[in-house]
């Protein structure tokens, strides 16, 4: 039976996800790749699955309007053990439009990061990015219900 998830594990996982968003925000596609397991996958907010993490990163980095975006992550909870877990987080993307001297919230959502401990290092095995809006995301209240 795997050991429970420790506070040190949680810190290492936060560090890894932080390194992932830093690499993405500075346009470092190889840095994004380095945050994933060798067989890691990503699922974008449109449901497209990427087995090629570099292609996934470049899909964002090559967008004309991408430079200047910053991803802010708020960790919510961890489900798993000392070998594998899923981290559920909120994310917010902000952008500073320097020439216009204005800042804006570009998007909000949540992510489900399946993390795996390999050789003592926590890496992303799968990153699933989801929107969170009045039309998207899990909802258990009145009206249409959805699942995560």
C-alpha positions in Angstrom: 0.0 0.0 0.0 1.4 3.4 -1.0 2.4 5.9 1.8 0.1 8.8 2.4 0.7 12.1 0.7 2.9 14.2 2.9 3.3 18.0 3.3 6.6 17.7 1.5 4.9 15.9 -1.3 2.3 18.7 -1.5 5.1 21.4 -1.6 6.9 19.5 -4.4 3.7 19.2 -6.4 2.9 22.9 -6.0 6.5 23.6 -7.1 6.1 21.5 -10.2 2.8 23.1 -11.2 4.4 26.5 -10.5 7.3 25.6 -12.8 4.8 24.5 -15.5 2.9 27.8 -15.5 6.1 29.8 -15.4 7.5 27.9 -18.4 4.3 28.4 -20.3 4.0 32.1 -19.4 7.6 32.8 -20.6 7.2 30.8 -23.8 9.6 28.0 -22.8 8.0 24.9 -24.5 10.8 22.6 -23.4 10.4 23.8 -19.8 6.7 22.8 -20.1 7.7 19.3 -21.5 10.2 18.9 -18.5 7.3 19.2 -16.1 5.5 16.1 -17.5 6.1 12.4 -17.3 7.6 10.8 -20.4 4.1 9.5 -21.4 2.3 12.6 -20.0 -0.8 14.0 -21.7 -2.7 17.2 -21.7 -6.4 18.0 -22.4 -7.2 21.6 -23.3 -10.4 23.4 -22.5 -11.9 22.4 -25.8 -11.4 18.7 -25.0 -8.5 18.2 -27.4 -6.1 15.6 -26.0 -2.3 16.0 -26.6 0.2 13.1 -26.2 2.8 15.5 -27.6 3.3 18.0 -24.8 5.6 20.2 -26.8 2.9 20.6 -29.4 0.4 21.4 -26.6 2.7 24.1 -25.2 3.3 25.6 -28.7 -0.4 25.7 -29.4 -0.6 28.4 -26.7 2.8 30.0 -27.1 2.5 30.6 -30.8 -0.8 32.5 -30.4 -0.3 36.2 -31.4 -2.1 37.4 -28.2 -0.4 35.0 -25.8 2.6 37.0 -24.7 2.0 38.9 -21.5 -0.5 36.4 -20.1 0.1 35.2 -16.5 -1.6 32.1 -15.1 -2.4 32.3 -11.4 -3.1 29.0 -9.7 -5.1 28.4 -6.5 -4.7 24.9 -5.1 -7.9 23.5 -3.7 -7.4 19.9 -2.7 -5.4 16.7 -3.3 -6.8 13.2 -3.7 -4.3 10.4 -3.7 -1.3 9.0 -2.0 2.5 9.4 -1.9 2.9 7.9 -5.4 0.0 9.3 -7.4 -2.7 12.0 -6.8 -5.1 14.3 -8.5 -4.8 18.0 -7.7 -7.9 20.2 -8.3 -7.1 23.8 -8.7 -8.7 27.1 -9.8 -6.8 29.1 -12.4 -7.1 32.7 -13.6 -5.3 34.2 -16.6 -4.6 37.9 -16.5 -2.9 40.0 -19.1 -1.2 43.4 -19.0 -1.8 45.2 -22.3 1.2 47.5 -21.9 0.6 49.8 -24.8 -2.9 50.5 -23.6 -1.9 50.6 -19.9 -4.6 48.3 -18.9 -4.9 44.9 -17.3 -7.7 42.3 -17.8 -8.9 39.0 -16.6 -8.7 36.9 -19.8 -10.1 33.6 -18.6 -11.0 31.5 -15.5 -11.3 27.8 -15.0 -10.1 24.9 -13.1 -7.6 22.1 -13.7 -7.3 18.5 -12.7 -3.6 17.6 -12.6 -2.8 13.9 -12.2 0.6 13.8 -10.6 3.0 10.9 -10.5 6.1 10.4 -8.4 8.9 9.1 -10.6 12.4 8.7 -9.2 11.6 10.8 -6.2 10.2 13.7 -8.4 6.6 14.7 -8.8 5.7 15.2 -12.5 2.5 15.9 -14.3 1.0 12.7 -15.8 -2.1 14.4 -17.2 -3.2 18.0 -17.1 -6.9 18.6 -17.9 -7.9 22.2 -18.3 -11.5 23.2 -17.9 -13.5 26.4 -18.2 -15.4 27.7 -15.2 -18.1 30.1 -16.1 -21.9 30.5 -16.0 -22.0 28.0 -18.9 -19.1 25.7 -18.0 -17.9 23.7 -15.1 -19.4 21.4 -12.5 -22.8 22.6 -11.1 -25.0 20.9 -8.5 -27.4 23.9 -8.0 -30.8 24.5 -9.7 -31.0 24.2 -13.4 -28.8 22.0 -15.6 -26.4 19.9 -13.6 -23.0 18.8 -14.8 -20.1 16.6 -13.6 -16.5 17.4 -13.3 
